[in-house]
Amino acid sequence: MQTTEFPNATLVKRLGALLYDLFLVFAVGFAYSAIVMAVAVAMGLEQEHVTIVSEGDLLMMQADEEFGPAVSGFLFQIGLGISLLLFYIGFWHFRDATLGMQTWRLKLVSSTGEKPDLMQYLLRAVLGFVSLAVCGLGYLWMLFDPQKLAFHDRYSGTRVIQLEKAKK
């Protein structure tokens, strides 16, 4: 069966897959933070450069001016964003789906049913973040789109299809 014959995934299944993927996104964030901290310590970050700050029930670490940008500032955020982009693009490229999508039997294809190219992956990842950042309106777009595509599907030339259950 050609991938063009599979139906587009429903909003509920896509949100379910997104919820599963959030656990992995947190794990990627923790791993990235651990690597950054290990590098900062190797470069000379010591306890006297760090202050523990309490904001309500939350304890946060703040580094001084020398290490602050690397462990919690703009550079850290850019690196975190790149690591999350690589997480999604890697799964889409090598597995055609993230682990959450695989659980729900979803697959990412181009609008023609082929494997998307790198630019489509990158555009989809960035626009997918925007779709969520505006209170999920990019996903709710599916409810009004004639082909049931989300905002980031439509503008990246991709779609998420629902695969059939495996026959026993």
C-alpha positions as CSV (number, residue, x, y, z in Angstrom):
1,M,0.0,0.0,0.0
2,Q,1.3,3.4,-0.9
3,T,1.7,6.0,1.9
4,T,-0.6,8.3,-0.1
5,E,-3.4,5.8,0.6
6,F,-3.1,6.1,4.4
7,P,-5.3,8.6,6.2
8,N,-3.9,11.7,7.9
9,A,-3.6,11.2,11.7
10,T,-6.3,12.7,13.9
11,L,-5.7,15.5,16.3
12,V,-6.2,13.3,19.3
13,K,-3.6,10.8,18.2
14,R,-1.1,13.5,17.3
15,L,-1.5,15.1,20.7
16,G,-1.1,11.7,22.4
17,A,2.2,11.2,20.5
18,L,3.3,14.7,21.4
19,L,2.6,14.0,25.1
20,Y,4.7,10.8,24.9
21,D,7.5,12.8,23.2
22,L,7.5,15.4,26.0
23,F,9.1,12.8,28.3
24,L,11.9,12.4,25.8
25,V,12.2,16.1,25.3
26,F,12.8,16.5,29.1
27,A,15.4,13.7,29.0
28,V,17.2,15.4,26.1
29,G,17.2,18.7,28.0
30,F,18.6,17.0,31.1
31,A,21.3,15.3,29.1
32,Y,22.2,18.5,27.4
33,S,22.4,20.3,30.7
34,A,24.6,17.6,32.2
35,I,27.0,17.9,29.3
36,V,27.1,21.7,29.5
37,M,27.8,21.5,33.3
38,A,30.5,18.9,32.8
39,V,32.2,21.1,30.2
40,A,31.9,24.1,32.5
41,V,33.4,22.2,35.4
42,A,36.3,21.0,33.1
43,M,36.8,24.7,32.1
44,G,37.1,25.8,35.8
45,L,33.6,26.4,37.1
46,E,33.9,25.9,40.8
47,Q,31.5,26.3,43.7
48,E,32.6,29.9,44.4
49,H,31.3,30.8,40.9
50,V,27.8,29.5,41.6
51,T,24.9,30.8,43.8
52,I,21.8,28.8,44.6
53,V,18.7,31.0,44.4
54,S,15.3,30.2,45.8
55,E,12.2,31.3,43.8
56,G,9.2,30.0,45.8
57,D,9.5,26.2,46.0
58,L,12.0,26.1,43.1
59,L,15.8,26.1,43.7
60,M,17.8,27.4,40.8
61,M,21.5,27.7,40.1
62,Q,23.0,31.0,38.9
63,A,26.6,31.3,37.7
64,D,28.6,34.4,37.9
65,E,29.3,36.7,34.9
66,E,32.1,34.5,33.6
67,F,30.1,31.3,33.3
68,G,26.5,32.6,33.4
69,P,25.9,32.8,29.6
70,A,27.3,29.2,29.1
71,V,25.2,27.5,31.8
72,S,22.0,29.4,31.9
73,G,22.0,32.3,29.4
74,F,21.4,32.9,25.7
75,L,24.2,30.5,24.6
76,F,22.7,27.7,26.7
77,Q,19.3,28.3,25.3
78,I,20.6,28.3,21.7
79,G,22.4,25.0,22.4
80,L,19.3,23.5,24.0
81,G,17.2,24.5,21.0
82,I,19.7,22.9,18.6
83,S,19.8,19.7,20.6
84,L,16.0,19.5,20.5
85,L,16.0,20.2,16.7
86,L,18.5,17.4,16.2
87,F,16.4,15.1,18.4
88,Y,13.3,15.6,16.2
89,I,15.1,15.7,12.9
90,G,17.1,12.6,13.7
91,F,14.1,10.5,14.6
92,W,12.1,11.8,11.6
93,H,15.0,11.1,9.2
94,F,16.1,7.7,10.5
95,R,12.8,6.2,11.9
96,D,10.2,8.3,10.0
97,A,8.6,9.0,13.4
98,T,9.5,10.0,17.0
99,L,9.0,7.3,19.7
100,G,5.7,8.9,20.6
101,M,4.6,8.7,17.0
102,Q,5.7,5.1,16.7
103,T,3.6,4.2,19.8
104,W,0.5,5.6,18.1
105,R,1.5,4.1,14.7
106,L,2.0,7.4,13.0
107,K,4.5,8.2,10.3
108,L,5.9,11.4,8.8
109,V,5.9,11.7,5.0
110,S,6.0,14.5,2.5
111,S,2.7,15.8,1.1
112,T,3.4,13.5,-1.9
113,G,3.9,10.4,0.3
114,E,7.7,10.3,-0.1
115,K,10.4,10.7,2.5
116,P,10.7,14.4,3.4
117,D,14.0,16.2,2.8
118,L,16.2,18.0,5.3
119,M,14.7,21.4,4.7
120,Q,11.2,20.0,5.3
121,Y,12.3,18.5,8.6
122,L,13.9,21.7,9.7
123,L,10.9,23.9,8.6
124,R,8.5,21.4,10.3
125,A,10.4,21.4,13.6
126,V,10.6,25.2,13.8
127,L,7.0,25.7,12.7
128,G,5.9,22.9,15.0
129,F,7.4,24.9,17.9
130,V,5.5,28.0,16.8
131,S,2.3,25.9,16.5
132,L,2.6,25.0,20.1
133,A,3.9,28.4,21.3
134,V,0.8,30.2,20.2
135,C,-1.4,28.2,22.6
136,G,-1.6,25.2,20.3
137,L,-3.4,27.1,17.6
138,G,-1.2,25.5,14.9
139,Y,-2.6,22.1,15.9
140,L,-6.1,23.4,16.2
141,W,-5.7,24.5,12.6
142,M,-6.4,20.8,11.7
143,L,-10.0,21.3,12.7
144,F,-10.6,23.8,9.9
145,D,-8.1,22.6,7.3
146,P,-9.8,20.7,4.4
147,Q,-7.1,18.0,4.4
148,K,-6.9,17.9,8.2
149,L,-3.3,19.2,8.2
150,A,-1.8,21.2,11.1
151,F,-0.2,24.6,10.4
152,H,3.3,23.2,10.4
153,D,2.2,20.3,8.1
154,R,0.7,22.6,5.5
155,Y,3.7,25.0,5.4
156,S,6.5,22.4,5.5
157,G,5.0,20.2,2.8
158,T,4.6,17.2,5.2
159,R,1.9,15.2,6.7
160,V,1.5,12.7,9.5
161,I,-0.3,9.5,8.5
162,Q,-2.0,6.8,10.5
163,L,-0.6,3.3,9.8
164,E,-2.7,0.2,10.0
165,K,-2.5,-2.2,12.9
166,A,-0.1,-5.1,12.3
167,K,-2.0,-8.2,11.4
168,K,-1.5,-11.2,13.7
